[in-house]
Amino acid sequence: MKHPRRAAPVGAGLLLAATAIGLIAGAIGTVATRIARVARVVVTPANRVADLEVRGIDTAAQTITLSRTPDTELPGRYGLFTSGTTEYVKIGAVLRTDDETVTRKLLTHIGRDYRIGKPAAFSGWYFESPAELHVPYEEVDITTPVGPAPAWLVPSGIEGGPGETWAVLVHGRGTNRAEVIRTVPVLREAGITSLLISYRNDGVAPSSTTGLYGLGTTEWPDVEAAISFALARGARRVVLMGWSMGGAIVLQTLVNTAHRDAIAGVILESPVVDWRTVLKYQARELGVPPLAALATMSMLESGIASRVHRIGRVIDFDDLDMVARAKELDCPILILHSDDDGFVPSDASHRLAELRPDIVTLVSFSVARHTKLWNYDEARWNTAIRDWLAALALAPETD
């Protein structure tokens, strides 16, 4: 005999509903927490990550064997932070590879007693100090809104002092002014004085009250201060150059500076032209759902979320989208970007060049990856800058 099915008690139904809602809310809360964590990572100054291994050193042959990655197999000359990230050596040509390792020539001599730990980090810096260029330079402080920010001042290679054309060089995210030393030789050759600056929260300049990046929105006043410094020291024309996030900072300077008339041109190396493009790309690379990437950007744009999750001031991604703001740009721009960058996709650089062919010159590379164009093909990189400067009458023309 079948018994009639009894309806669940009202209290039990409410309990089930409450449990389901609690589980959903918990899941949403977990996702929100993860999104907030991602958002905070985006704006938090990053430490160098030791993400590869030193597999062996041959002191007789002066070679070093590394775990194989897209970076360690690149042709050219580079730097390597070893023993975690505490020691620095220079490395040159790839001598041999197999499925797991790459053996390269050591350009820093290592003796038998030199001990290198296994964890290491690959670097495009190559130079650590202007002293390695064997040219005169000066340590100066630039008065920024957050305090005195150290900079290296490298006079032009012409007689008679620094000259009237200066370049303000702006490094990228998670690095410091050593990143941009590679630019100095071609600028000196062109008769341009180089000012290699630090900016808030980069580990060299003072920190802001939040200690967080603004992705260009908060850093550009420090570049403005560097322009003022250059003009006070005799500059009449200023070239701005930004690497990676430094490109975003330079572009924000360009549309906000009170010294617009002094800006003769802009050079962008592997630049962030539009942060939305970069963050969506990074999300895909990390396997993060597109909606989560959009939610991360929405959180960074939300004043309430910024306060609750302590992710600094609100970041307006519309302000940072220089493709959308292309009409506001009005000075010559040289973009150097590798189409297989691997970190900052070149899509936005190409779109900006298509929208503003009247002022934008795009020199595309391949294989070179992110901010390693000089390392991969120094001659082509230098020639692109030299020819662009000459076309603007900022450097002597070459045969």
FIBATI-110312 format. One line per field, with one value per residue (C-alpha): residue number from 1; x, y, z; residue in three letters; chain. Coordinates in Angstrom, 2 decimals. Layout:
<gukols>
seq	NUM_...
xx	X_...
yy	Y_...
zz	Z_...
type	Ala_...
mol	A_...
</gukols>
This chain:
<gukols>
seq	1_2_3_4_5_6_7_8_9_10_11_12_13_14_15_16_17_18_19_20_21_22_23_24_25_26_27_28_29_30_31_32_33_34_35_36_37_38_39_40_41_42_43_44_45_46_47_48_49_50_51_52_53_54_55_56_57_58_59_60_61_62_63_64_65_66_67_68_69_70_71_72_73_74_75_76_77_78_79_80_81_82_83_84_85_86_87_88_89_90_91_92_93_94_95_96_97_98_99_100_101_102_103_104_105_106_107_108_109_110_111_112_113_114_115_116_117_118_119_120_121_122_123_124_125_126_127_128_129_130_131_132_133_134_135_136_137_138_139_140_141_142_143_144_145_146_147_148_149_150_151_152_153_154_155_156_157_158_159_160_161_162_163_164_165_166_167_168_169_170_171_172_173_174_175_176_177_178_179_180_181_182_183_184_185_186_187_188_189_190_191_192_193_194_195_196_197_198_199_200_201_202_203_204_205_206_207_208_209_210_211_212_213_214_215_216_217_218_219_220_221_222_223_224_225_226_227_228_229_230_231_232_233_234_235_236_237_238_239_240_241_242_243_244_245_246_247_248_249_250_251_252_253_254_255_256_257_258_259_260_261_262_263_264_265_266_267_268_269_270_271_272_273_274_275_276_277_278_279_280_281_282_283_284_285_286_287_288_289_290_291_292_293_294_295_296_297_298_299_300_301_302_303_304_305_306_307_308_309_310_311_312_313_314_315_316_317_318_319_320_321_322_323_324_325_326_327_328_329_330_331_332_333_334_335_336_337_338_339_340_341_342_343_344_345_346_347_348_349_350_351_352_353_354_355_356_357_358_359_360_361_362_363_364_365_366_367_368_369_370_371_372_373_374_375_376_377_378_379_380_381_382_383_384_385_386_387_388_389_390_391_392_393_394_395_396_397_398_399
xx	0.00_1.31_1.34_0.59_3.69_3.79_4.66_7.84_7.20_7.32_10.20_12.21_11.62_12.83_15.85_16.68_16.21_18.34_21.04_21.03_21.18_24.02_25.97_25.41_26.35_29.44_30.44_29.84_31.79_34.68_34.69_34.49_37.41_39.46_38.59_39.56_42.86_43.55_42.65_45.06_47.84_47.39_48.15_50.68_54.38_55.81_59.00_61.23_60.24_62.90_61.03_63.85_66.79_70.53_71.27_75.05_78.11_81.30_83.95_86.57_84.41_82.61_79.14_75.93_73.08_69.53_66.11_64.56_61.85_60.68_63.01_66.13_66.28_66.17_69.17_71.12_72.66_70.81_71.12_70.44_69.55_70.91_70.90_67.23_67.50_70.50_73.38_73.58_75.55_75.50_74.92_75.42_74.94_72.98_75.50_73.23_69.75_67.80_64.21_64.77_67.86_69.67_73.42_74.68_77.99_78.81_79.77_80.49_83.57_82.85_85.66_85.67_84.90_81.82_78.67_75.34_72.08_69.67_66.72_67.19_65.34_65.96_66.32_66.53_68.26_71.81_73.26_72.85_74.41_75.39_78.95_79.08_78.80_82.05_80.51_80.07_76.86_75.43_73.14_70.37_67.14_63.92_61.37_58.12_54.76_55.74_59.28_62.78_63.06_66.59_67.55_70.62_71.56_73.78_74.94_74.84_77.92_78.52_80.84_79.50_77.37_74.02_72.59_69.07_67.38_66.77_65.11_63.14_63.29_60.53_60.87_58.10_56.17_58.12_61.50_63.57_65.59_68.30_65.88_66.27_70.08_70.09_68.72_71.56_74.22_71.98_70.72_74.24_75.25_72.32_73.46_70.61_70.96_69.26_67.38_66.70_64.04_62.42_58.79_56.53_56.35_59.12_61.43_63.82_61.58_59.44_56.20_52.79_50.35_48.77_52.01_50.13_50.38_47.88_48.82_49.77_47.04_49.04_52.60_52.55_53.05_56.49_57.34_55.97_58.41_61.26_60.30_60.33_63.77_65.09_63.69_65.20_68.61_68.56_66.50_64.36_63.02_62.08_61.63_59.66_60.39_58.41_58.89_55.87_53.79_56.19_54.57_51.17_52.72_54.29_51.02_49.21_51.90_51.44_47.70_48.02_51.31_51.51_54.73_53.10_54.93_58.29_57.53_59.30_58.31_57.55_59.22_57.31_59.03_56.69_54.10_50.78_48.57_45.29_45.15_41.91_43.66_46.53_44.39_42.08_45.13_46.69_43.41_43.32_46.92_46.12_42.93_40.77_37.22_36.64_33.86_36.29_38.73_35.94_34.92_38.50_38.54_35.10_36.36_39.36_36.95_34.60_35.13_33.40_35.32_38.57_37.94_36.61_39.40_42.12_43.21_44.07_42.34_39.79_41.36_39.45_40.27_38.65_41.29_43.99_42.65_44.87_43.39_40.03_41.81_43.96_42.62_44.08_47.64_49.46_53.19_55.40_55.36_57.70_56.46_58.78_56.85_57.28_54.24_54.96_55.46_54.07_52.99_51.69_50.07_50.90_47.26_46.71_50.01_48.89_45.46_46.99_49.32_46.35_44.29_47.10_49.45_50.12_52.10_52.72_55.61_55.36_58.41_57.31_59.64_59.12_60.71_62.02_59.25_58.58_61.02_63.87_63.97_67.37_68.78_67.46_68.44_70.43_71.37_67.78_66.51_69.17_68.65_64.90_65.43_68.31_66.38_63.24_65.21_66.95_63.63_62.54_65.83_66.66_69.74_72.32_71.35_73.36_74.38
yy	0.00_3.34_6.07_9.64_11.81_14.26_17.85_19.01_21.15_24.87_25.25_22.57_24.31_27.60_25.84_24.30_27.65_29.42_26.76_27.11_30.89_30.60_28.31_30.62_33.67_31.84_30.96_34.53_35.77_33.44_34.64_38.27_37.69_36.18_39.06_41.53_39.66_39.86_43.55_44.19_42.27_44.51_47.66_46.25_46.81_43.41_41.77_40.02_36.36_33.65_31.47_29.42_27.30_27.37_23.77_24.05_26.27_25.43_27.79_26.55_27.27_30.17_28.87_28.59_26.12_27.23_25.66_26.24_28.92_31.25_33.89_31.84_30.59_34.10_35.15_38.17_39.32_39.62_39.76_37.01_37.49_34.42_32.95_33.81_37.45_38.66_38.27_39.52_38.17_38.92_36.22_36.09_33.77_30.54_27.74_24.69_23.61_20.47_19.84_21.04_23.28_26.13_26.65_30.21_32.04_33.85_37.49_38.00_36.00_33.44_31.75_28.34_29.76_31.67_30.08_30.53_29.20_27.39_29.83_32.61_35.32_36.32_40.03_42.31_45.03_44.02_47.15_47.79_51.26_54.02_53.51_50.40_52.65_54.43_57.86_60.79_60.78_62.47_61.39_63.96_64.26_65.40_67.11_65.20_65.48_62.51_63.73_63.69_60.95_59.83_60.00_59.49_62.39_61.41_64.40_64.30_63.16_66.60_69.25_72.20_70.64_68.87_70.57_71.76_68.41_66.07_62.68_61.66_57.85_56.04_52.38_49.80_47.90_45.95_47.27_50.40_52.98_50.40_49.01_52.07_52.36_50.54_53.71_55.99_55.19_55.96_59.14_60.33_59.70_61.89_64.71_64.18_64.31_61.43_61.69_58.20_58.72_56.86_57.33_56.66_53.08_51.71_50.89_53.77_56.86_57.57_55.66_57.25_57.08_53.91_52.33_51.14_51.73_53.88_52.29_55.76_57.85_58.66_58.36_60.95_63.93_62.48_62.59_66.14_66.99_65.50_67.67_70.73_69.69_69.38_72.76_74.39_72.91_74.36_71.94_73.51_70.32_67.10_63.60_61.25_57.53_54.88_51.13_48.83_50.47_53.39_53.83_54.27_56.76_58.73_58.84_60.11_62.76_63.77_64.45_66.11_68.04_71.78_71.61_70.35_72.90_71.51_67.90_67.23_63.57_60.30_56.88_53.85_50.48_47.47_49.95_49.64_51.75_50.39_48.57_46.74_44.97_43.95_42.71_40.71_39.12_38.29_36.76_34.47_33.44_32.55_30.73_33.32_33.61_36.81_37.87_37.69_39.92_42.43_42.19_42.92_46.09_47.08_46.67_48.89_51.49_51.27_53.76_51.58_48.45_50.41_51.46_48.11_46.05_48.69_48.76_52.45_55.24_54.62_53.82_55.08_52.72_55.10_57.68_55.06_53.95_55.90_54.15_55.72_59.01_58.91_62.26_63.97_63.03_65.68_65.02_62.50_59.03_56.11_52.71_49.70_46.51_42.78_41.00_38.02_40.18_37.56_40.08_43.28_42.37_44.65_44.96_48.39_49.67_48.58_50.18_53.47_53.45_52.77_55.57_58.15_57.43_61.17_61.10_57.44_55.38_51.72_49.47_45.88_43.12_39.39_36.81_39.63_39.34_41.92_44.85_42.79_44.30_45.95_42.67_40.69_43.09_46.04_47.33_47.48_48.97_51.71_52.44_52.86_55.43_57.18_57.54_58.77_61.38_62.50_62.87_65.26_67.15_66.03_64.09_64.33_62.40_59.27_57.91
zz	0.00_-0.99_1.56_0.46_0.17_3.05_2.43_4.10_7.13_6.46_8.91_7.08_3.76_5.15_6.60_3.21_1.49_4.06_3.69_-0.11_0.12_2.62_0.31_-2.66_-0.60_0.63_-2.91_-4.05_-1.06_-1.94_-5.54_-4.40_-2.05_-4.87_-7.19_-4.47_-4.03_-7.78_-7.79_-4.94_-6.72_-9.78_-7.77_-5.31_-6.10_-6.95_-5.77_-8.29_-8.55_-8.79_-11.29_-12.85_-11.75_-12.26_-13.26_-13.46_-13.94_-15.82_-14.45_-16.92_-19.97_-18.25_-19.10_-17.11_-17.60_-16.78_-16.84_-20.25_-20.50_-23.30_-21.81_-21.11_-24.70_-26.19_-28.34_-27.09_-23.83_-20.54_-16.78_-14.28_-10.63_-8.89_-5.38_-5.34_-6.35_-4.36_-6.83_-10.41_-13.35_-17.09_-19.65_-23.40_-26.37_-26.26_-26.78_-26.65_-25.60_-24.89_-23.87_-20.31_-20.21_-21.94_-21.69_-22.23_-22.16_-18.93_-19.47_-15.77_-14.81_-12.11_-10.20_-8.58_-5.15_-6.36_-4.99_-6.76_-5.38_-7.66_-7.68_-10.24_-12.16_-15.78_-16.54_-19.54_-17.50_-18.39_-16.71_-12.98_-12.84_-15.30_-14.01_-16.22_-19.29_-18.31_-18.88_-16.49_-14.46_-11.40_-8.57_-8.15_-6.19_-7.84_-5.65_-6.20_-4.41_-2.20_-1.43_-2.95_-5.59_-6.58_-10.25_-12.39_-14.65_-17.59_-19.66_-23.44_-25.33_-26.85_-25.50_-23.58_-20.87_-20.74_-23.84_-24.57_-25.26_-22.35_-22.10_-19.01_-18.79_-16.88_-15.87_-15.64_-13.01_-10.40_-11.57_-10.98_-12.92_-13.79_-16.39_-18.63_-18.64_-21.98_-23.61_-22.50_-25.17_-28.17_-26.49_-25.64_-29.24_-30.30_-28.01_-25.53_-21.75_-19.91_-16.62_-15.27_-12.65_-9.78_-8.86_-5.90_-4.56_-6.81_-3.90_-4.66_-4.47_-1.38_-0.96_-1.22_1.68_0.24_-0.96_-4.07_-7.80_-9.64_-13.00_-14.25_-12.65_-9.52_-10.82_-13.61_-11.23_-10.42_-14.14_-14.23_-11.43_-13.48_-16.47_-14.21_-12.93_-16.48_-17.54_-14.46_-15.38_-18.91_-21.00_-23.71_-25.26_-23.46_-24.84_-22.59_-22.72_-20.86_-20.56_-19.98_-17.18_-17.59_-21.01_-19.34_-16.92_-19.79_-21.72_-18.63_-18.27_-21.89_-21.51_-18.09_-18.04_-17.67_-19.74_-22.93_-25.10_-23.98_-24.99_-28.31_-28.56_-26.79_-27.05_-25.77_-25.21_-24.80_-23.50_-21.73_-24.00_-22.62_-19.27_-20.09_-22.97_-20.69_-17.81_-20.10_-21.73_-18.37_-17.21_-20.25_-19.68_-16.06_-16.96_-15.17_-16.58_-18.60_-16.21_-13.29_-15.17_-15.79_-12.15_-11.08_-13.15_-11.86_-8.30_-9.00_-10.43_-7.44_-4.65_-2.04_-3.04_-3.00_0.60_1.82_0.26_0.69_-2.94_-3.06_-4.88_-7.61_-10.99_-14.02_-16.88_-19.36_-18.46_-19.01_-22.41_-24.79_-27.83_-26.98_-26.24_-29.37_-30.62_-27.54_-28.51_-30.51_-30.49_-32.34_-30.76_-31.45_-30.29_-30.05_-29.35_-29.90_-31.30_-29.04_-25.97_-23.59_-20.95_-22.56_-25.90_-28.82_-29.94_-28.40_-29.83_-33.30_-32.86_-31.74_-34.77_-37.08_-35.55_-35.52_-38.46_-38.59_-35.33_-34.39_-35.76_-34.78_-35.11_-34.57_-33.39_-33.07_-30.74_-28.49_-25.83_-23.11_-22.62_-24.10_-27.58_-27.00_-25.69_-28.64_-31.46_-30.14_-33.60_-34.87_-31.61_-31.60_-35.30_-34.83_-32.07_-33.85_-37.12_-35.36_-33.42_-36.61_-38.42_-35.64_-35.90_-32.35_-33.40_-36.20_-39.30_-40.12_-43.50
type	Met_Lys_His_Pro_Arg_Arg_Ala_Ala_Pro_Val_Gly_Ala_Gly_Leu_Leu_Leu_Ala_Ala_Thr_Ala_Ile_Gly_Leu_Ile_Ala_Gly_Ala_Ile_Gly_Thr_Val_Ala_Thr_Arg_Ile_Ala_Arg_Val_Ala_Arg_Val_Val_Val_Thr_Pro_Ala_Asn_Arg_Val_Ala_Asp_Leu_Glu_Val_Arg_Gly_Ile_Asp_Thr_Ala_Ala_Gln_Thr_Ile_Thr_Leu_Ser_Arg_Thr_Pro_Asp_Thr_Glu_Leu_Pro_Gly_Arg_Tyr_Gly_Leu_Phe_Thr_Ser_Gly_Thr_Thr_Glu_Tyr_Val_Lys_Ile_Gly_Ala_Val_Leu_Arg_Thr_Asp_Asp_Glu_Thr_Val_Thr_Arg_Lys_Leu_Leu_Thr_His_Ile_Gly_Arg_Asp_Tyr_Arg_Ile_Gly_Lys_Pro_Ala_Ala_Phe_Ser_Gly_Trp_Tyr_Phe_Glu_Ser_Pro_Ala_Glu_Leu_His_Val_Pro_Tyr_Glu_Glu_Val_Asp_Ile_Thr_Thr_Pro_Val_Gly_Pro_Ala_Pro_Ala_Trp_Leu_Val_Pro_Ser_Gly_Ile_Glu_Gly_Gly_Pro_Gly_Glu_Thr_Trp_Ala_Val_Leu_Val_His_Gly_Arg_Gly_Thr_Asn_Arg_Ala_Glu_Val_Ile_Arg_Thr_Val_Pro_Val_Leu_Arg_Glu_Ala_Gly_Ile_Thr_Ser_Leu_Leu_Ile_Ser_Tyr_Arg_Asn_Asp_Gly_Val_Ala_Pro_Ser_Ser_Thr_Thr_Gly_Leu_Tyr_Gly_Leu_Gly_Thr_Thr_Glu_Trp_Pro_Asp_Val_Glu_Ala_Ala_Ile_Ser_Phe_Ala_Leu_Ala_Arg_Gly_Ala_Arg_Arg_Val_Val_Leu_Met_Gly_Trp_Ser_Met_Gly_Gly_Ala_Ile_Val_Leu_Gln_Thr_Leu_Val_Asn_Thr_Ala_His_Arg_Asp_Ala_Ile_Ala_Gly_Val_Ile_Leu_Glu_Ser_Pro_Val_Val_Asp_Trp_Arg_Thr_Val_Leu_Lys_Tyr_Gln_Ala_Arg_Glu_Leu_Gly_Val_Pro_Pro_Leu_Ala_Ala_Leu_Ala_Thr_Met_Ser_Met_Leu_Glu_Ser_Gly_Ile_Ala_Ser_Arg_Val_His_Arg_Ile_Gly_Arg_Val_Ile_Asp_Phe_Asp_Asp_Leu_Asp_Met_Val_Ala_Arg_Ala_Lys_Glu_Leu_Asp_Cys_Pro_Ile_Leu_Ile_Leu_His_Ser_Asp_Asp_Asp_Gly_Phe_Val_Pro_Ser_Asp_Ala_Ser_His_Arg_Leu_Ala_Glu_Leu_Arg_Pro_Asp_Ile_Val_Thr_Leu_Val_Ser_Phe_Ser_Val_Ala_Arg_His_Thr_Lys_Leu_Trp_Asn_Tyr_Asp_Glu_Ala_Arg_Trp_Asn_Thr_Ala_Ile_Arg_Asp_Trp_Leu_Ala_Ala_Leu_Ala_Leu_Ala_Pro_Glu_Thr_Asp
mol	A_A_A_A_A_A_A_A_A_A_A_A_A_A_A_A_A_A_A_A_A_A_A_A_A_A_A_A_A_A_A_A_A_A_A_A_A_A_A_A_A_A_A_A_A_A_A_A_A_A_A_A_A_A_A_A_A_A_A_A_A_A_A_A_A_A_A_A_A_A_A_A_A_A_A_A_A_A_A_A_A_A_A_A_A_A_A_A_A_A_A_A_A_A_A_A_A_A_A_A_A_A_A_A_A_A_A_A_A_A_A_A_A_A_A_A_A_A_A_A_A_A_A_A_A_A_A_A_A_A_A_A_A_A_A_A_A_A_A_A_A_A_A_A_A_A_A_A_A_A_A_A_A_A_A_A_A_A_A_A_A_A_A_A_A_A_A_A_A_A_A_A_A_A_A_A_A_A_A_A_A_A_A_A_A_A_A_A_A_A_A_A_A_A_A_A_A_A_A_A_A_A_A_A_A_A_A_A_A_A_A_A_A_A_A_A_A_A_A_A_A_A_A_A_A_A_A_A_A_A_A_A_A_A_A_A_A_A_A_A_A_A_A_A_A_A_A_A_A_A_A_A_A_A_A_A_A_A_A_A_A_A_A_A_A_A_A_A_A_A_A_A_A_A_A_A_A_A_A_A_A_A_A_A_A_A_A_A_A_A_A_A_A_A_A_A_A_A_A_A_A_A_A_A_A_A_A_A_A_A_A_A_A_A_A_A_A_A_A_A_A_A_A_A_A_A_A_A_A_A_A_A_A_A_A_A_A_A_A_A_A_A_A_A_A_A_A_A_A_A_A_A_A_A_A_A_A_A_A_A_A_A_A_A_A_A_A_A_A_A_A_A_A_A_A_A_A_A_A_A_A_A_A_A_A_A_A_A_A_A_A_A_A_A_A_A_A_A_A
</gukols>
